Amino acid sequence: MFSHGGPGTGGGGRRRRRGRTRAINEINMTPFIDVMLVLLIVFMVSAPLLSAGVPLDLPQASAGQLDVDARPVALSIDAEGRVYLEEVALADDEIASAIAARIEDGAAPRVFVRGDRSVEYGRVAQIMALVTEAGFERVALVTLPDGP
């Protein structure tokens, strides 16, 4: 007779393995690749937004003194808001011409703005705007490094 291969018969039925199934030893890379592509797109979209704003050449607080041949032009703003080029007091309308004269005399085409701690932020911004409107693009704010 024909055997249907059920339990208890000697027929050629398939044996089913009972118990635990084997763990898969492979790492599924698809989610990792998806996350990396999303991050790549986010960074590609946000990178141009990070460079927007006023381009400033700001020194780092932990950096040492710059080794340059020509000294940059240094503007100082005291607590009352008066502007000085070195030790010479300037009116606001004289700032651009004084900087241009210093650069013609051999100073580096960089302008360092030093503002007193108690001067209003608006006054420092006003002086920086005068300098950049005059065509000087390399403008930096000078600060003292934090320390004990």
Backbone hydrogen bonds, N-H to C=O, Kabsch-Sander energy under -0.5 kcal/mol:
donor,donor_aa,acceptor,acceptor_aa,energy
9,T,6,G,-1.5
13,G,11,G,-0.7
16,R,14,R,-0.5
18,R,16,R,-0.6
29,M,27,I,-0.9
33,I,29,M,-2.5
34,D,30,T,-2.3
35,V,31,P,-2.3
36,M,32,F,-2.2
37,L,33,I,-2.3
38,V,34,D,-2.0
39,L,35,V,-2.4
40,L,36,M,-2.3
41,I,37,L,-2.2
42,V,38,V,-2.4
43,F,39,L,-2.6
44,M,40,L,-2.2
45,V,41,I,-2.0
46,S,42,V,-2.4
47,A,43,F,-1.9
50,L,46,S,-1.1
50,L,47,A,-0.7
51,S,47,A,-0.8
52,A,49,L,-0.9
56,L,54,V,-0.6
57,D,139,V,-1.5
58,L,56,L,-1.0
63,A,60,Q,-0.8
68,V,66,L,-1.1
73,V,108,A,-0.6
73,V,110,R,-2.6
75,L,73,V,-0.6
75,L,112,F,-3.1
76,S,84,Y,-2.6
77,I,114,R,-2.7
78,D,76,S,-0.5
78,D,82,R,-2.1
81,G,78,D,-1.7
83,V,90,L,-0.7
84,Y,76,S,-2.7
85,L,88,V,-2.8
86,E,74,A,-1.4
86,E,84,Y,-0.6
87,E,85,L,-0.6
88,V,85,L,-2.1
89,A,87,E,-0.5
90,L,83,V,-2.9
94,E,91,A,-1.5
95,I,91,A,-0.6
95,I,92,D,-0.8
98,A,94,E,-2.1
99,I,95,I,-2.3
100,A,96,A,-2.2
101,A,97,S,-2.1
102,R,98,A,-1.9
103,I,99,I,-2.2
104,E,100,A,-2.0
105,D,101,A,-1.4
106,G,103,I,-1.3
107,A,102,R,-2.0
108,A,71,R,-2.1
110,R,108,A,-1.5
111,V,138,R,-2.8
112,F,73,V,-3.4
112,F,110,R,-0.5
113,V,111,V,-0.5
113,V,140,A,-3.3
114,R,75,L,-3.0
114,R,112,F,-0.6
115,G,113,V,-0.6
116,D,77,I,-2.2
119,V,116,D,-1.2
123,R,120,E,-0.6
124,V,120,E,-1.4
125,A,121,Y,-2.4
126,Q,122,G,-2.1
127,I,123,R,-2.2
128,M,124,V,-2.4
129,A,125,A,-2.2
130,L,126,Q,-2.1
131,V,127,I,-2.2
132,T,128,M,-2.5
133,E,129,A,-2.5
134,A,130,L,-1.1
135,G,132,T,-1.4
136,F,131,V,-1.6
137,E,135,G,-0.7
139,V,137,E,-1.3
140,A,111,V,-2.6
142,V,113,V,-2.4
